[in-house]
Amino acid sequence: MHLHQRFLSCRPQPDDQRLGGWPYDAQEVDLSLPLLERRLDKDRSRVIHSASVRRLQLLPQQGGILAQDSDRRLLSLALERQQVGRRIVHLIYRKLHGNLAKHELARHELAEKELTEQEPARHELTGLDTALGCLVDVGCLLCDVGRPPFGQAGELAVCGWFDSHLPEFGGMTAGGLSVDKKEGHAVLAELCRFDARAQALRSIVTLEGISLTHAQSATLLGRHEPWPEQALSGPFTGNSYRSEAAIETAMRGALGLTHRSRHPAAYLVDAADAIAQTLARLEAIVERGLIDPAGLMTQLKDTFQRRQGQRPTALNERCFCRHGVVRRWSLGGMLDWALARYQRDRSEGPGQFFHYLRLALGRILVNHGADAFLQRLAEVREGTPRVNLLAVDPGCRILMESLEDLATRLEYLDPDRERQELDGFRTICGLLDAALPALRLPMQEFHQLLDRQEASSPVLGAWAAGLPAGVVRAYRQAISAPAEGMSGAVQETYYRGRLVHDWICSRTETSALEENMRLRVSGRQQS
């Protein structure tokens, strides 16, 4: 597979016969860098001006904390992620253009045969720097677009609630699964799963109607294993929701991706996300006063040494390197340097400390990510799903695991953290409980409810009035045409559940609390 096929400039065309993939016209089949760069620039413009990205400025970085209680937003995290991704791409091409790639790889003692295998793939990267940078840039911006309110607590609430109430849905109780009960249950069981990348693709492409190029959409294909129910519900076992199966099938057909393979830019988005998110979590912990910079460095050293098997020399081993610098660095030396610079400046806030910590650790992790991309370029070109750029080097893998482990442990030192997550969980469950009567309705009555013609209760009327127009439009479009592998009743029930997913994911923490209160007031008026 030639790497250039992963960078074709084609877009999905739902109004003609091309939704299933090929054929495309000759200009789209052949790589045209000017055309690709123009279309990717249009993608960037459309995404930046989308409502989904604007929503990020209202979502706090840490799920469960209300926006007014924190200055850290998901939009700022997305910008930090963008910067890390941009640096990785820039460093990859510095290594290529500076003819240093083979020198860097040789330091890792790769066999000559492995080096030779990388040469064709590295040659195919030539000229793609602008396109690859734009794909990673927009992919980093879209990572959190599909996140529900209250973060992981919100995801757990949605999955647990649907798992408990799925048998009560209209299509399940009206005999709609009598044709193929096993397959129908498998289709609807997808509603009990949540994937932020799959929801991001749905939010941008389906709900907002933004036609991204296939290459840009492919950066949102996650690396999770297909869910068990996907294998039972027909031939589609992709990384998106079944509602976006046609989009993913067309994307994979156009870019030459198998049902498990990933786009090259997706690996860089994953690496940038891991680096930016881990350092941002630690900075938020220090800002909230849960630990001071000196204590953080001490605990990071202890965690790293514990994962290295308590070897006394682990902290002083010079196993980390930066691009263009011959000297290697030890983790202990880098952490001591960052803390010494911070203490010398006598800065009152932790921001200056994390500036130095990002200089120390950020550059190291970015360099290892770029090195790993070039080392595993043959696998990246083929789209091997299990490649993790930050786990290729053992020292880098242990450092990332130490950072993530430390961030998770320290976050729960906050006495209010568990209460905030439980409040968020209850809020999402309260919203879903208000939507349950609508999910129980027969299809005709549900359509009347959406048309605002008739509501059997004030709660149902208030719920229907609060649905975003794009969510209702997507539901109507989805059920207007028969779906492959689903009966009509199962199809309608599935997309009604998707409507509720979309409704939840269109909310922020503040609007979710307000909507929950509004629906509870309507319920009290009814009683």
C-alpha positions as CSV (number, residue, x, y, z in Angstrom):
1,M,0.0,0.0,0.0
2,H,1.4,3.4,-1.1
3,L,1.3,6.0,1.7
4,H,-0.1,8.6,-0.7
5,Q,-3.5,6.7,-0.9
6,R,-4.0,7.6,2.7
7,F,-3.9,11.3,1.7
8,L,-6.4,11.5,-1.1
9,S,-8.5,14.7,-1.1
10,C,-11.9,13.1,-1.8
11,R,-15.0,13.8,0.3
12,P,-18.1,11.7,0.9
13,Q,-20.9,12.4,-1.6
14,P,-24.2,11.3,-0.1
15,D,-26.3,12.5,-3.0
16,D,-24.9,10.2,-5.6
17,Q,-23.6,6.6,-5.9
18,R,-20.2,7.2,-4.4
19,L,-21.0,6.8,-0.7
20,G,-19.7,3.2,-0.8
21,G,-16.2,4.3,-1.8
22,W,-15.0,4.0,-5.4
23,P,-15.1,5.2,-8.2
24,Y,-13.8,8.8,-7.8
25,D,-12.7,11.0,-10.7
26,A,-9.1,10.9,-11.7
27,Q,-8.2,14.2,-9.9
28,E,-9.4,12.7,-6.6
29,V,-7.8,9.2,-7.2
30,D,-4.3,10.7,-7.9
31,L,-2.6,12.6,-5.1
32,S,-2.8,16.3,-5.8
33,L,-1.0,18.2,-3.0
34,P,-2.4,21.6,-3.9
35,L,-5.9,20.3,-4.0
36,L,-5.5,18.3,-0.8
37,E,-4.0,21.3,1.1
38,R,-6.9,23.5,-0.1
39,R,-9.5,21.1,1.0
40,L,-7.8,20.4,4.4
41,D,-7.7,24.2,4.9
42,K,-11.4,24.3,4.3
43,D,-11.9,21.5,6.8
44,R,-10.0,23.5,9.4
45,S,-12.1,26.6,8.7
46,R,-15.3,24.6,9.0
47,V,-14.3,22.9,12.2
48,I,-13.0,26.1,13.9
49,H,-16.4,27.8,13.2
50,S,-18.5,24.8,14.3
51,A,-20.8,24.8,17.3
52,S,-19.2,21.7,18.6
53,V,-15.8,23.4,19.0
54,R,-17.4,26.5,20.5
55,R,-19.0,24.2,23.1
56,L,-15.5,23.3,24.3
57,Q,-15.0,26.8,25.8
58,L,-17.9,26.1,28.2
59,L,-16.7,22.6,29.3
60,P,-14.2,22.4,32.2
61,Q,-11.1,20.4,31.6
62,Q,-11.8,18.1,34.6
63,G,-15.2,16.4,34.5
64,G,-17.4,17.1,37.5
65,I,-16.1,20.6,38.2
66,L,-18.4,23.3,37.0
67,A,-17.1,25.8,34.5
68,Q,-17.4,28.7,37.0
69,D,-15.2,26.9,39.5
70,S,-12.2,26.4,37.2
71,D,-10.3,28.5,34.6
72,R,-9.2,25.4,32.7
73,R,-11.4,24.6,29.7
74,L,-11.4,21.8,27.2
75,L,-10.7,24.4,24.5
76,S,-7.4,25.4,26.1
77,L,-6.5,21.7,26.4
78,A,-7.3,21.3,22.7
79,L,-5.0,24.1,21.9
80,E,-2.2,22.6,24.0
81,R,-2.8,19.3,22.2
82,Q,-2.6,21.0,18.9
83,Q,0.7,22.6,19.8
84,V,2.2,19.2,20.8
85,G,0.9,17.6,17.6
86,R,2.4,20.4,15.6
87,R,5.8,20.0,17.2
88,I,5.8,16.2,16.6
89,V,5.1,16.7,12.9
90,H,7.7,19.5,12.6
91,L,10.3,17.3,14.3
92,I,9.5,14.4,12.0
93,Y,10.3,16.5,9.0
94,R,13.3,18.1,10.6
95,K,14.7,14.5,11.0
96,L,13.9,13.7,7.4
97,H,15.1,16.9,5.8
98,G,18.2,17.0,8.0
99,N,19.1,13.5,7.0
100,L,19.2,12.5,10.7
101,A,16.5,9.9,10.6
102,K,18.9,7.0,10.0
103,H,21.3,8.3,12.6
104,E,18.6,8.6,15.2
105,L,17.3,5.1,14.4
106,A,20.8,3.6,14.6
107,R,21.1,4.8,18.1
108,H,18.3,2.4,19.0
109,E,20.3,-0.4,17.4
110,L,17.8,-1.3,14.7
111,A,18.9,-4.0,12.3
112,E,20.1,-2.9,8.8
113,K,17.2,-4.9,7.3
114,E,14.7,-2.9,9.3
115,L,16.3,0.3,8.3
116,T,16.1,-0.7,4.6
117,E,12.4,-1.5,5.0
118,Q,11.7,2.0,6.3
119,E,13.3,3.8,3.3
120,P,10.4,3.6,0.8
121,A,7.9,4.7,3.4
122,R,10.1,7.6,4.5
123,H,10.5,8.6,0.8
124,E,6.7,8.7,0.5
125,L,6.5,11.2,3.3
126,T,8.2,13.8,1.2
127,G,6.0,16.8,0.4
128,L,3.3,15.8,2.9
129,D,4.4,18.0,5.7
130,T,1.7,20.6,5.3
131,A,-1.0,18.1,4.8
132,L,0.1,15.9,7.7
133,G,0.4,18.9,9.9
134,C,-3.1,20.1,9.1
135,L,-4.6,16.6,9.6
136,V,-3.0,16.4,13.0
137,D,-3.9,20.0,13.9
138,V,-7.6,19.5,13.3
139,G,-7.6,16.0,14.6
140,C,-6.2,17.3,17.9
141,L,-9.0,19.9,18.0
142,L,-11.7,17.4,17.5
143,C,-10.7,14.9,20.2
144,D,-13.0,16.2,22.9
145,V,-15.9,17.4,20.7
146,G,-17.9,14.3,21.5
147,R,-17.4,14.3,25.3
148,P,-20.6,14.4,27.4
149,P,-21.0,16.7,30.4
150,F,-19.1,15.6,33.6
151,G,-16.5,13.7,31.7
152,Q,-16.0,10.0,32.6
153,A,-18.8,10.2,35.2
154,G,-21.2,11.3,32.4
155,E,-20.0,8.4,30.1
156,L,-20.5,5.9,32.9
157,A,-24.0,7.3,33.6
158,V,-25.1,7.0,29.9
159,C,-23.7,3.5,29.5
160,G,-25.1,2.2,32.8
161,W,-28.5,3.8,32.3
162,F,-29.0,2.4,28.8
163,D,-27.9,-1.0,30.0
164,S,-30.5,-1.0,32.7
165,H,-33.4,0.4,30.7
166,L,-32.9,-1.0,27.2
167,P,-35.7,-3.6,27.5
168,E,-38.2,-0.9,28.1
169,F,-37.7,0.9,24.8
170,G,-40.6,1.0,22.4
171,G,-39.1,-1.2,19.7
172,M,-38.1,-3.9,22.3
173,T,-41.6,-4.1,23.8
174,A,-43.6,-3.8,20.6
175,G,-42.4,-7.1,19.1
176,G,-40.0,-5.4,16.7
177,L,-37.3,-8.0,17.3
178,S,-39.4,-11.0,16.4
179,V,-37.7,-11.4,13.0
180,D,-34.2,-11.8,14.4
181,K,-34.1,-11.3,18.1
182,K,-30.4,-12.0,18.6
183,E,-29.3,-9.5,15.9
184,G,-31.7,-6.9,17.0
185,H,-30.5,-7.0,20.6
186,A,-26.9,-6.8,19.3
187,V,-27.7,-3.6,17.3
188,L,-29.4,-1.9,20.2
189,A,-26.8,-3.0,22.7
190,E,-24.4,-0.5,21.0
191,L,-26.4,2.1,22.8
192,C,-24.9,0.8,26.1
193,R,-21.4,1.7,24.8
194,F,-19.8,5.1,24.5
195,D,-16.8,6.2,22.5
196,A,-15.7,9.9,22.5
197,R,-14.0,9.7,19.1
198,A,-17.0,8.0,17.5
199,Q,-19.3,10.6,19.0
200,A,-17.0,13.4,17.8
201,L,-17.3,12.0,14.2
202,R,-21.1,11.9,14.6
203,S,-21.3,15.4,16.1
204,I,-19.3,17.0,13.3
205,V,-20.3,15.1,10.2
206,T,-23.9,13.9,11.0
207,L,-25.3,16.4,13.4
208,E,-23.7,19.6,12.0
209,G,-23.5,18.4,8.4
210,I,-19.9,19.3,7.9
211,S,-18.4,17.3,5.0
212,L,-14.9,16.6,6.0
213,T,-12.4,15.0,3.6
214,H,-12.0,11.3,4.2
215,A,-8.5,11.7,5.4
216,Q,-9.5,14.2,8.0
217,S,-12.4,12.1,9.3
218,A,-10.0,9.1,9.5
219,T,-8.0,10.8,12.2
220,L,-11.0,10.2,14.5
221,L,-10.9,6.4,14.1
222,G,-9.9,5.2,17.6
223,R,-7.8,2.1,18.4
224,H,-10.3,0.3,20.5
225,E,-11.2,-3.3,19.7
226,P,-14.6,-3.8,18.0
227,W,-17.3,-4.3,20.5
228,P,-18.6,-7.9,20.9
229,E,-22.1,-6.9,19.8
230,Q,-20.7,-5.4,16.6
231,A,-19.6,-8.8,15.5
232,L,-23.0,-10.3,16.1
233,S,-25.0,-7.5,14.4
234,G,-23.8,-7.9,10.8
235,P,-20.7,-7.3,8.7
236,F,-19.9,-3.8,10.0
237,T,-17.2,-4.0,12.8
238,G,-15.6,-0.6,12.4
239,N,-14.5,2.0,15.0
240,S,-17.4,4.4,14.6
241,Y,-21.1,3.9,15.6
242,R,-23.4,1.9,13.3
243,S,-25.1,5.2,12.5
244,E,-21.9,6.3,10.7
245,A,-21.2,2.9,9.1
246,A,-21.7,4.2,5.6
247,I,-19.4,7.1,6.2
248,E,-16.7,4.9,7.6
249,T,-17.1,2.3,4.8
250,A,-16.7,5.0,2.2
251,M,-13.7,6.5,4.0
252,R,-11.9,3.1,4.3
253,G,-12.6,2.2,0.7
254,A,-11.3,5.5,-0.6
255,L,-8.1,5.5,1.6
256,G,-7.4,1.8,1.3
257,L,-7.9,1.1,5.0
258,T,-9.0,-2.3,6.2
259,H,-11.7,-2.6,8.8
260,R,-9.1,-2.6,11.6
261,S,-6.4,-0.3,10.2
262,R,-5.9,3.4,11.1
263,H,-4.8,6.5,9.4
264,P,-1.1,7.6,9.9
265,A,-2.2,10.9,11.4
266,A,-4.3,9.2,14.0
267,Y,-1.1,7.8,15.7
268,L,0.2,11.4,16.0
269,V,-3.1,12.6,17.4
270,D,-3.0,9.9,20.1
271,A,0.5,10.8,21.1
272,A,-0.2,14.5,21.3
273,D,-3.4,13.8,23.3
274,A,-1.5,11.6,25.8
275,I,1.3,14.1,26.4
276,A,-0.9,17.3,26.6
277,Q,-3.6,15.7,28.7
278,T,-1.2,14.1,31.3
279,L,0.8,17.3,31.8
280,A,-2.4,19.4,32.0
281,R,-3.9,17.1,34.7
282,L,-0.8,17.5,36.8
283,E,-0.8,21.2,36.4
284,A,-4.5,21.4,37.5
285,I,-3.7,19.3,40.6
286,V,-0.9,21.7,41.6
287,E,-3.1,24.8,40.9
288,R,-5.8,23.4,43.2
289,G,-3.3,23.2,46.0
290,L,-3.4,19.4,46.4
291,I,0.4,19.2,46.2
292,D,3.3,21.6,45.8
293,P,5.9,21.4,42.9
294,A,8.6,19.9,45.2
295,G,6.2,17.2,46.5
296,L,5.1,16.5,42.9
297,M,8.6,15.9,41.8
298,T,9.3,13.6,44.8
299,Q,6.3,11.5,44.1
300,L,7.0,11.3,40.4
301,K,10.5,10.1,41.1
302,D,9.1,7.5,43.5
303,T,6.5,6.3,41.1
304,F,9.0,6.0,38.2
305,Q,11.5,4.1,40.4
306,R,8.8,1.8,41.6
307,R,7.8,0.9,38.0
308,Q,11.5,0.3,37.3
309,G,11.6,-2.4,39.9
310,Q,13.1,-0.1,42.7
311,R,16.5,-0.1,41.0
312,P,18.5,2.6,42.8
313,T,20.1,3.7,39.5
314,A,16.8,4.1,37.6
315,L,16.6,7.9,38.1
316,N,20.2,8.6,37.1
317,E,20.2,6.5,33.9
318,R,20.6,8.7,30.9
319,C,18.0,7.1,28.7
320,F,16.2,10.1,27.3
321,C,17.3,12.3,24.4
322,R,16.3,15.5,22.6
323,H,16.5,16.1,18.9
324,G,19.8,17.7,17.8
325,V,21.4,17.2,21.3
326,V,24.1,14.5,21.6
327,R,23.9,14.5,25.4
328,R,21.3,12.1,26.9
329,W,19.3,13.0,30.0
330,S,18.2,11.2,33.1
331,L,14.7,11.6,34.6
332,G,16.1,12.7,37.9
333,G,18.3,15.3,36.3
334,M,15.5,16.8,34.2
335,L,13.1,17.0,37.2
336,D,15.8,18.6,39.4
337,W,16.6,21.1,36.7
338,A,12.9,22.2,36.3
339,L,12.5,22.5,40.1
340,A,15.7,24.5,40.5
341,R,14.8,26.9,37.7
342,Y,11.4,27.5,39.3
343,Q,12.8,28.0,42.8
344,R,15.5,30.4,41.4
345,D,12.8,32.5,39.7
346,R,10.8,32.7,43.0
347,S,7.6,32.7,41.1
348,E,4.4,32.6,43.2
349,G,2.2,30.6,40.9
350,P,2.8,27.1,39.5
351,G,2.6,28.2,35.9
352,Q,6.3,29.0,35.6
353,F,7.2,25.7,37.1
354,F,5.1,23.8,34.5
355,H,6.8,26.0,31.8
356,Y,10.1,24.5,32.8
357,L,8.6,21.0,33.3
358,R,7.2,21.1,29.8
359,L,10.6,22.2,28.5
360,A,12.2,19.2,30.3
361,L,9.6,16.4,29.8
362,G,7.6,17.8,26.8
363,R,10.6,18.0,24.5
364,I,11.7,14.5,25.5
365,L,8.3,12.9,24.9
366,V,7.8,14.8,21.6
367,N,11.2,13.6,20.4
368,H,10.5,10.0,21.3
369,G,7.1,10.2,19.6
370,A,8.7,11.5,16.4
371,D,11.4,8.8,16.6
372,A,8.8,6.1,17.1
373,F,6.8,7.3,14.1
374,L,9.9,7.0,11.9
375,Q,10.9,3.6,13.4
376,R,7.5,2.1,12.9
377,L,6.7,3.9,9.7
378,A,6.1,0.6,7.8
379,E,3.5,-0.4,10.4
380,V,2.0,3.1,10.4
381,R,1.7,3.0,6.7
382,E,-0.2,-0.3,6.9
383,G,-2.4,1.1,9.7
384,T,-1.5,-1.5,12.3
385,P,-4.0,-0.8,15.1
386,R,-1.9,-1.7,18.2
387,V,1.0,0.7,17.6
388,N,1.4,3.2,20.4
389,L,4.2,5.7,19.6
390,L,4.8,6.6,23.3
391,A,5.3,2.9,24.2
392,V,7.9,2.0,21.6
393,D,10.8,3.1,23.8
394,P,10.7,1.3,27.2
395,G,11.9,4.3,29.1
396,C,9.3,6.6,27.5
397,R,6.6,4.0,28.1
398,I,7.4,3.8,31.8
399,L,7.6,7.6,32.1
400,M,4.1,8.0,30.6
401,E,2.7,5.3,32.8
402,S,4.2,7.0,35.9
403,L,2.8,10.3,34.9
404,E,-0.7,8.9,34.3
405,D,-0.6,6.8,37.5
406,L,0.5,9.8,39.6
407,A,-2.2,12.1,38.1
408,T,-4.9,9.6,38.8
409,R,-3.8,9.1,42.5
410,L,-3.4,12.8,43.2
411,E,-6.7,13.8,41.7
412,Y,-8.6,11.9,44.3
413,L,-6.8,13.7,47.1
414,D,-9.4,16.4,46.5
415,P,-12.1,15.7,49.1
416,D,-14.7,17.2,46.8
417,R,-13.8,15.1,43.7
418,E,-15.9,12.1,44.5
419,R,-18.9,14.2,45.5
420,Q,-18.6,16.2,42.2
421,E,-18.5,13.0,40.1
422,L,-21.5,11.6,42.0
423,D,-23.4,14.8,41.4
424,G,-22.6,14.7,37.7
425,F,-23.7,11.0,37.6
426,R,-27.0,11.8,39.2
427,T,-27.6,14.8,36.9
428,I,-27.1,12.7,33.8
429,C,-29.3,9.9,35.1
430,G,-32.0,12.5,36.0
431,L,-32.0,13.8,32.4
432,L,-32.2,10.2,31.0
433,D,-35.0,9.4,33.4
434,A,-36.9,12.4,32.0
435,A,-36.4,11.0,28.5
436,L,-37.5,7.4,29.4
437,P,-41.2,8.0,28.8
438,A,-40.4,9.2,25.3
439,L,-38.3,6.1,24.6
440,R,-41.3,3.9,25.7
441,L,-43.7,5.6,23.2
442,P,-44.8,3.8,20.0
443,M,-43.2,5.3,16.9
444,Q,-46.3,7.2,15.8
445,E,-46.8,8.9,19.2
446,F,-43.1,9.7,19.4
447,H,-43.3,11.5,16.0
448,Q,-46.3,13.4,17.1
449,L,-44.3,14.5,20.2
450,L,-41.4,15.7,18.0
451,D,-43.9,17.6,15.9
452,R,-45.1,19.3,19.1
453,Q,-48.6,18.1,18.2
454,E,-49.4,16.2,21.3
455,A,-47.6,15.4,24.6
456,S,-49.1,13.1,27.1
457,S,-47.5,15.0,30.0
458,P,-45.8,18.3,30.7
459,V,-42.5,16.6,31.2
460,L,-42.6,15.0,27.8
461,G,-43.5,18.4,26.2
462,A,-40.7,20.2,28.1
463,W,-38.3,17.4,27.0
464,A,-39.2,17.6,23.4
465,A,-39.0,21.4,23.4
466,G,-35.4,21.3,24.7
467,L,-34.1,19.0,21.9
468,P,-31.7,20.8,19.5
469,A,-32.9,21.1,16.0
470,G,-29.8,19.3,14.5
471,V,-30.4,16.3,16.7
472,V,-34.1,16.0,15.6
473,R,-33.1,16.5,12.0
474,A,-30.5,13.7,12.1
475,Y,-33.1,11.4,13.6
476,R,-35.6,12.1,10.9
477,Q,-33.1,11.7,8.1
478,A,-31.8,8.4,9.6
479,I,-35.2,6.7,9.7
480,S,-36.4,8.0,6.4
481,A,-34.5,5.3,4.5
482,P,-34.3,1.6,5.3
483,A,-31.0,0.4,7.0
484,E,-29.2,-2.7,6.0
485,G,-29.3,-5.5,8.6
486,M,-32.1,-3.9,10.7
487,S,-35.9,-4.3,10.7
488,G,-37.9,-1.1,10.7
489,A,-38.7,-1.3,14.4
490,V,-35.1,-2.0,15.4
491,Q,-33.9,0.9,13.2
492,E,-36.3,3.4,14.7
493,T,-35.5,2.3,18.2
494,Y,-31.8,2.4,17.6
495,Y,-31.9,6.0,16.2
496,R,-34.3,7.1,18.9
497,G,-31.6,6.0,21.4
498,R,-29.0,7.8,19.4
499,L,-31.1,10.9,19.6
500,V,-30.9,10.7,23.4
501,H,-27.2,10.2,23.2
502,D,-26.8,13.3,21.0
503,W,-29.1,15.3,23.3
504,I,-26.9,14.5,26.3
505,C,-23.7,15.2,24.4
506,S,-24.9,18.6,23.2
507,R,-25.1,19.8,26.8
508,T,-22.5,21.5,29.0
509,E,-22.3,20.9,32.8
510,T,-24.2,24.1,33.5
511,S,-26.9,23.6,30.9
512,A,-27.3,19.9,32.0
513,L,-28.0,21.1,35.6
514,E,-30.4,23.7,34.4
515,E,-32.2,21.3,32.1
516,N,-32.5,18.7,34.8
517,M,-34.0,21.3,37.2
518,R,-36.4,22.5,34.5
519,L,-37.6,19.0,33.8
520,R,-38.0,18.3,37.5
521,V,-40.1,21.4,37.9
522,S,-42.3,20.3,35.0
523,G,-42.7,16.9,36.7
524,R,-43.8,18.5,40.0
525,Q,-46.4,20.6,38.1
526,Q,-47.8,17.5,36.6
527,S,-48.2,15.8,39.9
